[in-house]
């Protein structure tokens, strides 16, 4: 036995639980584990992004709804102006549709103006309903006067 063999002998390797050579059945298990972890991370990322995209669309729609409600309010104000200042009978008003900008408008139809006691209008004089539209959003306001 040479000096090198004496100092570097490893008699304890045979008795330990750690195998000295890998079994052929364990090859590729770390690759499978890495692919499984990456698939889980990808599914978490896709789920989070779909939730965020939905929330962004809802927030954008809320801003557009505000513009639509202001358009409906402008329609109500216009009808009240026509009735009060110009002394127009509410029954004589036909369909009013006015574009406020390229994709913003309000419309008031003749059936949206009801006198007191007609079709569930419990106001003193009349009820007016105006619909404001902005893009694909529509919002309505009803006033009892």
C-alpha positions in Angstrom: 0.0 0.0 0.0 1.4 3.3 -1.0 1.3 6.4 1.1 -1.3 7.9 -1.3 -3.6 4.9 -1.0 -3.2 4.9 2.8 -4.2 8.5 3.3 -7.0 8.6 0.8 -8.7 5.3 1.5 -12.4 5.5 2.1 -13.5 2.4 4.0 -16.6 4.2 5.3 -18.3 4.6 1.9 -19.5 1.0 1.8 -21.3 1.5 5.1 -23.0 4.9 4.5 -26.5 5.4 3.1 -25.2 7.5 0.2 -24.8 5.4 -2.9 -21.5 5.7 -4.7 -23.0 5.4 -8.1 -26.4 6.6 -9.3 -29.0 4.2 -10.3 -30.2 4.4 -13.9 -33.9 4.8 -12.7 -33.2 8.2 -11.2 -31.9 9.9 -14.3 -34.2 12.8 -15.6 -36.1 13.2 -12.3 -34.6 16.7 -11.7 -35.6 17.7 -15.3 -39.2 16.6 -14.6 -39.2 18.5 -11.3 -37.9 21.7 -13.0 -40.6 21.4 -15.8 -43.3 21.0 -13.1 -42.1 24.0 -11.2 -42.0 26.1 -14.4 -45.5 25.0 -15.3 -46.8 26.1 -11.9 -45.1 29.5 -12.2 -46.5 30.0 -15.7 -50.1 29.2 -14.6 -49.8 31.6 -11.7 -48.5 34.3 -14.0 -51.3 33.8 -16.6 -53.9 33.8 -13.9 -52.7 37.0 -12.4 -52.4 38.7 -15.8 -56.0 37.7 -16.7 -57.3 39.1 -13.5 -55.4 42.4 -14.0 -56.6 42.8 -17.6 -60.2 42.3 -16.4 -59.7 44.9 -13.7 -58.2 47.4 -16.1 -61.2 47.0 -18.5 -63.6 47.6 -15.6 -61.8 50.7 -14.5 -61.7 52.1 -18.0 -65.5 51.4 -18.3 -66.2 53.3 -15.1 -64.5 56.4 -16.5 -66.6 56.1 -19.7 -69.8 55.7 -17.6 -69.2 59.0 -15.9 -69.1 60.7 -19.3 -72.3 58.9 -20.3 -74.1 60.0 -17.1 -73.0 63.6 -17.7 -74.4 63.4 -21.3 -77.8 62.2 -19.9 -77.7 65.1 -17.4 -77.1 67.5 -20.3 -80.2 66.1 -22.0 -82.3 66.6 -18.8 -81.1 70.2 -18.5 -81.9 70.8 -22.2 -85.5 69.6 -21.8 -86.0 71.6 -18.6 -84.7 74.6 -20.4 -87.1 74.0 -23.4 -90.1 73.6 -21.0 -89.4 76.5 -18.6 -88.0 79.2 -20.8 -89.7 78.5 -24.1 -93.1 77.4 -22.6 -93.2 74.2 -24.6 -95.8 71.6 -23.7 -93.9 68.4 -22.7 -96.3 66.3 -24.8 -95.3 68.1 -27.9 -91.6 67.3 -27.7 -90.7 64.5 -30.0 -87.4 62.7 -30.2 -84.4 64.8 -29.2 -81.0 63.4 -30.0 -77.9 65.6 -29.8 -74.3 64.7 -30.4 -72.1 66.4 -27.8 -68.8 65.1 -29.3 -67.6 62.5 -31.8 -68.9 59.6 -29.7 -71.0 61.2 -26.9 -74.7 62.0 -27.2 -77.9 62.1 -25.3 -81.4 61.1 -26.5 -84.8 61.6 -25.2 -87.7 59.9 -26.9 -91.4 61.1 -26.7 -92.3 58.1 -24.5 -89.6 59.2 -22.1 -91.6 62.3 -21.2 -94.7 61.4 -19.1 -97.2 63.7 -17.5 -98.1 63.2 -13.9 -100.2 60.1 -13.3 -99.3 58.4 -16.6 -97.4 55.1 -16.7 -96.3 55.3 -13.1 -95.2 58.9 -13.0 -95.9 60.1 -9.5 -94.4 63.6 -9.9 -96.4 66.8 -9.5 -96.0 67.8 -13.2 -94.1 65.3 -15.3 -91.3 62.8 -15.5 -88.4 63.0 -17.9 -85.9 60.2 -18.7 -82.7 60.9 -20.7 -80.2 58.4 -21.9 -76.6 59.4 -22.3 -74.2 57.4 -24.5 -70.5 57.4 -24.7 -68.9 54.8 -26.9 -70.6 51.5 -25.9 -71.6 52.7 -22.4 -75.2 53.9 -21.8 -76.5 55.5 -18.6 -80.0 57.0 -17.9 -81.3 59.6 -15.6 -85.0 60.1 -14.7 -86.2 63.3 -13.2 -89.5 64.0 -11.5 -90.6 67.6 -11.8 
